[in-house]
Amino acid sequence: MIEIRRATEGDNRALIELQTRCPQGTSLILNVDSSPDFFARSKPFKDWTVLVAVDDGRIVGSAGYAISDVLVEGRLVKTAYEYGFMVDPQERRKGIAVKLQECIEQNAVERNVDLLYLNIIEDNVPSANLFSKMGFEKVKECTTLSLMAYKKQRLTKEANIRSAEKSDFTEIAEMINEMYRNYNFFNPFKTEDLLDYLDRMPGFNLHNLFVFQDNQGISACLGYWDYTKVRKYIVERFNWRLRAQLFLMRIAGLFTEMPQIPKPGEPLLSYNLTALAFKQTESIADLVKHVVNVALENRITLLHVPTDMESPVAKVLSQFRHAKVGLQFFVKSLSEKRFSRLGENKLYIDITEM
Ligand SMILES: CC(C)(COP(=O)(O)OP(=O)(O)OC[C@H]1O[C@@H](n2cnc3c(N)ncnc32)[C@H](O)[C@@H]1OP(=O)(O)O)[C@@H](O)C(=O)NCCC(=O)NCCS
């Protein structure tokens, strides 16, 4: 008999072990090591809950959700973002994920949540089927752009880049809010929220947040979140499509500098880019180059940014050598409120939601 309950600190070890049995990804299959703290992935959220499915005292599944108010079609809406669904491979197709989802929905209704949302990596057919069956609807296809750090980037002469200071926070928050105010699922920042956001994220602090300053003030900002502090990914295998691409890259690497992609058994070290906003594209391009150089110094090979491809962010980042992974954005409405044009506006995906 499966029981669903809230996870506690005492479940940490069992959840880390369950996660090692649940590799992630579709074209690139990764083993996940979330030690020492399984809950580090949840801590960046303000209001989060992790559930576990227990069978005869053994944890066989888990899922999390985070509640927040975000702008959807111009209105502030209470949402629950769902993440971290996993079921022990030995126990799949027995309805455990359905039970976890039902429990999330029940809790969300009790908290007056209007809208549930989540994103699924392209080709993850089990998950897409699961959430379609549970009444979710796919509203948009977004993309994770993974920039490849493999050669030093040359910045423009005028680039005046420095680490952010607390006194910059009002200006930074205003720039981020101005940039994303018409995006669905954006949660506008107050100055103090930004400080809070940094404090909650393991592997992210003021040193990782940079600004580009010119005569008129700050014209771009960009931070990197060292995700290796949250969890480690080890390459298990690639599918045939990716293997063919890597083979071609290795051949090209004989003639020119090319990115090094880890082989099976090796770690995939990456940063997640966040707090990305700008008034001038030249400034943000320089900041990206700067962060690529920081990554190179620290032997990090990939910098991930989830984005709506209609966003100007995608245009700037696409100039850098990158890989793309599709993200399908799913929603389910729980209240009377109707959202009929969700796929039409640009969509904001916070880095904590990747
Ligand atoms: C996705 C996952 C959580 C599903 O867990 P589960 O307990 O096996 O799912 P359920 O038994 O509750 O299945 C519910 C529905 O999901 C769909 N589904 C689940 N596994 C499927 C599969 N392998 N192929 C196709 N559809 C599948 C089906 O519609 C199924 O309903 P049905 O059995 O009546 O056909 C599980 O496969 C998993 O842990 N995958 C790896 C991690 C992952 O990808 N997480 C999701 C990140 S968004």
The ligand as an ORCA input file, in Angstrom:
! r2SCAN-3c Opt
* xyz 0 1
  C       7.896      9.796    -15.324
  C       7.822      8.885    -14.102
  C       7.892      9.737    -12.840
  C       6.456      8.150    -14.155
  O       6.283      7.386    -12.955
  P       5.311      6.106    -12.843
  O       4.998      5.899    -11.403
  O       5.879      4.983    -13.594
  O       4.015      6.639    -13.590
  P       2.540      6.049    -13.434
  O       2.597      4.563    -13.223
  O       1.801      6.824    -12.400
  O       1.963      6.312    -14.878
  C       0.953      7.262    -15.167
  C       0.886      7.499    -16.661
  O       2.104      8.061    -17.144
  C       2.374      7.600    -18.482
  N       3.586      6.787    -18.482
  C       4.324      6.412    -17.409
  N       5.417      5.706    -17.818
  C       5.347      5.625    -19.160
  C       6.175      5.043    -20.143
  N       7.307      4.391    -19.827
  N       5.839      5.191    -21.441
  C       4.729      5.873    -21.801
  N       3.886      6.452    -20.897
  C       4.194      6.328    -19.595
  C       1.183      6.737    -18.851
  O       0.201      7.587    -19.432
  C       0.717      6.252    -17.487
  O      -0.640      5.880    -17.484
  P      -1.029      4.330    -17.855
  O      -0.133      3.453    -17.037
  O      -2.471      4.262    -17.494
  O      -0.737      4.195    -19.316
  C       8.936      7.816    -14.130
  O       8.965      7.203    -15.388
  C      10.322      8.354    -13.822
  O      10.733      8.400    -12.661
  N      11.064      8.748    -14.873
  C      12.448      9.244    -14.719
  C      12.523     10.640    -14.150
  C      11.766     11.646    -14.961
  O      11.830     11.681    -16.178
  N      11.036     12.519    -14.253
  C      10.183     13.505    -14.834
  C      10.797     14.831    -14.943
  S       9.587     15.990    -15.587
*
